[in-house]
């Protein structure tokens, strides 16, 4: 077999492999989307566990998809493990911020104040200013027992509706809890539920 023929064979094999990998990538993504729509997170994770999936996608992407599933499943131990694993990866600035945002939400939910504070400082230094401000409020209210944002959020309610209104009401309910005003807290919780019900019923 002459060199020209060898070169053609190599090119054909390489092209066939490229096409195969692209087809597998699209098929895998379609399966992941389908399981996610159905809320079938067990099978979603099984697809992510396949060796081929780890060949098709960068490790960061696979772990980020796994992180989203584990957060939805409220699996705190496995979520924390994935965050630690991802933190050791080489990432660009956008990827670091995306991971930090997920990690901050998780640490607030599990009331891990030291880790939440660490991530918050990173977000405040490197992230979007408005998001950093929102994260600071969340940290203060949920983990530090603050009720310093009541006036600000009650003023914002006049222009809020739907999900935004529900979120503000929920944050106000927690702040009134922090303040010791159970009646006002209950009132805002009821309003938050009504706001969410109105969104769902549309």
C-alpha positions as CSV (number, residue, x, y, z in Angstrom):
1,X,0.0,0.0,0.0
2,X,1.6,3.3,-1.1
3,X,1.7,6.4,1.1
4,X,-1.1,8.1,-0.8
5,X,-3.4,5.2,-0.2
6,X,-2.4,5.1,3.5
7,X,-3.1,8.8,3.8
8,X,-6.6,8.4,2.3
9,X,-7.4,5.5,4.6
10,X,-6.3,7.5,7.6
11,X,-8.4,10.5,6.5
12,X,-11.5,8.3,6.0
13,X,-11.1,6.6,9.4
14,X,-10.6,10.0,11.1
15,X,-13.7,11.4,9.4
16,X,-15.8,8.3,10.3
17,X,-14.6,8.6,13.9
18,X,-15.5,12.3,14.0
19,X,-19.0,11.6,12.6
20,X,-19.5,8.8,15.1
21,X,-18.5,10.9,18.1
22,X,-20.7,13.8,17.0
23,X,-23.7,11.4,16.6
24,X,-23.0,10.0,20.0
25,X,-22.7,13.4,21.5
26,X,-26.0,14.5,20.2
27,X,-27.7,11.2,21.2
28,X,-26.3,11.5,24.7
29,X,-27.4,15.1,25.1
30,X,-30.9,14.2,23.8
31,X,-31.2,11.4,26.4
32,X,-30.1,13.8,29.2
33,X,-32.6,16.4,28.1
34,X,-35.4,13.8,28.0
35,X,-34.6,12.4,31.5
36,X,-34.4,16.0,32.8
37,X,-37.8,16.9,31.4
38,X,-39.3,13.7,32.9
39,X,-37.7,14.4,36.3
40,X,-35.9,11.0,36.0
41,X,-32.7,12.0,37.8
42,X,-31.7,8.5,38.5
43,X,-31.4,7.6,34.8
44,X,-29.9,11.1,34.1
45,X,-27.1,10.3,36.5
46,X,-26.6,6.8,34.9
47,X,-26.0,8.5,31.6
48,X,-23.5,10.8,33.1
49,X,-21.8,7.8,34.7
50,X,-21.2,6.1,31.3
51,X,-17.5,6.1,30.3
52,X,-18.5,7.3,26.8
53,X,-20.1,10.4,28.3
54,X,-16.8,11.3,29.9
55,X,-15.1,11.0,26.6
56,X,-17.7,13.1,24.8
57,X,-17.8,16.0,27.2
58,X,-15.1,17.9,29.2
59,X,-14.9,16.9,32.9
60,X,-16.2,20.3,34.0
61,X,-19.3,20.0,31.9
62,X,-20.1,16.4,33.2
63,X,-19.6,17.4,36.8
64,X,-21.6,20.6,36.4
65,X,-24.5,18.5,35.0
66,X,-24.1,16.1,37.9
67,X,-24.1,19.0,40.4
68,X,-27.4,20.3,39.0
69,X,-29.0,16.8,39.4
70,X,-27.7,16.3,42.9
71,X,-28.9,19.8,44.0
72,X,-32.4,18.9,42.7
73,X,-32.2,15.6,44.6
74,X,-31.2,17.3,47.9
75,X,-28.2,14.9,48.2
76,X,-26.0,17.1,50.5
77,X,-23.1,14.7,50.9
78,X,-22.7,14.0,47.2
79,X,-23.2,17.6,46.2
80,X,-20.5,18.7,48.6
81,X,-18.2,16.0,47.1
82,X,-18.8,17.2,43.6
83,X,-18.2,20.8,44.5
84,X,-14.8,19.8,46.1
85,X,-13.9,17.8,43.0
86,X,-14.8,20.7,40.7
87,X,-12.8,23.2,42.7
88,X,-9.7,21.2,42.0
89,X,-10.2,21.5,38.2
90,X,-8.5,24.1,35.9
91,X,-11.3,26.5,35.0
92,X,-11.7,29.8,33.2
93,X,-13.2,32.8,35.0
94,X,-16.7,32.2,33.7
95,X,-16.6,28.6,34.9
96,X,-15.3,29.6,38.3
97,X,-18.1,32.1,38.8
98,X,-20.8,29.6,37.6
99,X,-19.5,27.0,40.1
100,X,-19.2,29.6,42.9
101,X,-22.8,30.7,42.4
102,X,-24.0,27.1,42.7
103,X,-21.8,26.4,45.7
104,X,-23.0,29.5,47.5
105,X,-26.7,28.5,47.0
106,X,-25.9,25.0,48.3
107,X,-23.9,26.2,51.4
108,X,-26.7,28.6,52.3
109,X,-29.3,25.8,52.0
110,X,-27.3,23.5,54.3
111,X,-26.4,26.4,56.6
112,X,-22.7,26.0,56.2
113,X,-21.8,29.5,57.2
114,X,-17.9,29.3,56.9
115,X,-18.0,27.9,53.3
116,X,-20.8,30.3,52.3
117,X,-18.8,33.2,53.5
118,X,-15.7,32.1,51.7
119,X,-17.6,31.7,48.4
120,X,-19.5,35.0,49.0
121,X,-16.1,36.9,49.3
122,X,-15.1,35.4,45.9
123,X,-18.3,36.4,44.3
124,X,-18.2,39.9,45.7
125,X,-14.6,40.3,44.4
126,X,-15.0,38.7,41.0
127,X,-18.7,38.6,40.1
128,X,-21.4,40.9,38.9
129,X,-22.1,43.8,41.3
130,X,-25.9,43.4,41.5
131,X,-25.6,39.6,42.0
132,X,-23.0,40.1,44.7
133,X,-25.3,42.5,46.5
134,X,-28.2,40.0,46.3
135,X,-25.9,37.2,47.6
136,X,-24.8,39.4,50.5
137,X,-28.5,40.0,51.4
138,X,-29.1,36.2,51.2
139,X,-26.1,35.5,53.4
140,X,-27.1,38.1,56.0
141,X,-30.7,37.1,56.2
142,X,-30.4,33.3,56.1
143,X,-27.1,32.7,58.0
144,X,-26.6,35.8,60.1
145,X,-30.2,36.4,61.3
146,X,-30.4,39.9,59.8
147,X,-33.6,41.9,59.3
148,X,-31.9,45.0,58.0
149,X,-33.4,44.7,54.5
150,X,-37.1,44.9,55.5
151,X,-37.6,48.5,54.4
152,X,-35.8,48.0,51.1
153,X,-37.7,44.9,50.2
154,X,-41.1,46.3,51.2
155,X,-40.5,49.3,49.0
156,X,-39.6,47.0,46.1
157,X,-42.8,45.0,46.5
158,X,-44.8,47.9,45.0
159,X,-43.4,47.1,41.6
160,X,-43.0,43.3,41.9
161,X,-45.2,40.5,40.6
162,X,-45.1,36.8,40.0
163,X,-41.9,35.0,41.0
164,X,-40.2,38.2,42.0
165,X,-43.0,39.1,44.4
166,X,-43.0,35.6,45.9
167,X,-39.2,35.8,46.4
168,X,-39.4,39.2,48.1
169,X,-42.3,38.0,50.4
170,X,-40.4,34.9,51.3
171,X,-37.3,36.9,52.2
172,X,-39.4,39.3,54.2
173,X,-41.1,36.4,56.1
174,X,-37.7,35.1,57.1
175,X,-36.6,38.6,58.2
176,X,-39.7,39.1,60.4
177,X,-38.9,35.6,61.8
178,X,-35.4,36.9,62.6
179,X,-36.9,40.0,64.2
180,X,-39.4,37.9,66.3
181,X,-42.6,39.2,64.6
182,X,-44.3,35.9,63.9
183,X,-47.6,37.5,62.7
184,X,-45.9,39.6,60.0
185,X,-43.8,36.6,59.0
186,X,-46.9,34.4,58.6
187,X,-48.6,37.1,56.6
188,X,-45.7,37.4,54.1
189,X,-45.5,33.6,53.8
190,X,-49.2,33.4,52.8
191,X,-48.6,36.2,50.3
192,X,-45.6,34.3,48.8
193,X,-47.7,31.2,48.4
194,X,-50.5,33.2,46.7
195,X,-48.0,34.7,44.3
196,X,-46.6,31.4,43.4
197,X,-50.0,29.8,43.0
198,X,-50.9,32.7,40.6
199,X,-47.8,32.0,38.5
200,X,-48.5,28.3,38.3
201,X,-52.1,28.7,37.4
202,X,-51.4,30.9,34.4
